[in-house]
Amino acid sequence: MISIDDFKKVELRVGFVESVEEIKGSKKLYKLKVNFGEETRQIVSGIKEYYNPEELQGKQFVFVTNLEPAKLMGEISEGMILAAVDKGILSLIKPEKNVSNGTKLS
């Protein structure tokens, strides 16, 4: 169990996927260019086997934006896309309605 104060440390924001690129040599990773309103970040995510680029590009999803950057397959990732996984099915978390890019979840 964590406290509400610990949970409040996690920054969740809505981001708009501007582009999706395959990473050479990887069967699982995409490189996403994500617009968070005041900034654009690169997010590397292991969702390639579940989604094609057309299902991601031009859509809003929820991201964790205050993780330390990580290097995956030589690419820097500056956040994480949120997903639910159940019985081998992955479902990305997205807002019900369009909101401004960068909107914080509360």
N, C-alpha and C positions, 0 to 999 in steps of 0.2 A: 504494500500500500504506500502511496505517496500523499503528501499533503497538498492542499489546494495551492499553497505558495509554490511548491515544486511544479505543479501543473502550469501555473501562470508563467513560468520561465520559458515554456515552449511557445514559440511564435508561429502561429498558423496564419497564412495569408493566401488570398486568391491570386492566381497568376494565369496569364493568357499565353498559351503555347504559340509562339510566332513561327518556329521552324523545328523540324525533326530530322536528325541525320543519323545514319547508321555509323557505328564505330568499326573500322576495319579490324578484322580478326576476332570480333566478338559475336557470339550467337545470341546473346541476351540483352546487350546494352544499346540504348539510344542516347544521343546527345540532344537535349532540348534547349532551345533558346526561349526563355520565359520572361515576359514583361510583367513587372510588378508595379507599374505606374511610374514611379520616380526613378526606377532602375530596371535594367535587364540583366538576368543572370543565366549562367549555363548550369543545367542540372543533368547529371548522368543517371539514368534509371534502367534497371533490369526488367523492362516490360515488353521487350521485343517479341517474345513468343506469345504474348497475349493480345497485342494491338499492332495494327499497321499504322504508318505515319498519318494517313488520311483521317484516322479516328481520333488523333491527338491534335494535329495542327488546326489552329483557328478556334480552339475551345478553351474554356476556363476549367481549372482544377484547383484543389487545395494542396498547398505545399508547406513543409516545415522550412522556415527561412533563417533560423538562427543556429544551425548546426555548424560546426567547424568544417571548412572545406576539406574534401577528401579527393585523392587521386585514384581514378579507376581507369585501367587500360591506357594510361598516359594522359587522360583528360581530367581536368579539375571539375568537381561537382560542388556547387554552392547552395545545396539544399536537397530536399527529398520530396517527391510526390507521394501523397497519401493514397493508400489502397486497402481494400478488404480482401482477404483470401479465404475461400471456403471450398473445400473438396476439389482443389485444383483449379478453381475459377477465381480469377483476379478481377476486381471491380474498382476502378478509380473513383475517388471521392470528388464530387463537383458541386458547386452551388446550384440550388433549384432554379434560381433566376439569375440573370446577368447582373453583376455588381461591378463597381470600379475595380480595375486591376490594382492589386496591392491592399485591398480591403482586409483588415484583420478580423479573424474569427474571435468571438468572445463567448 
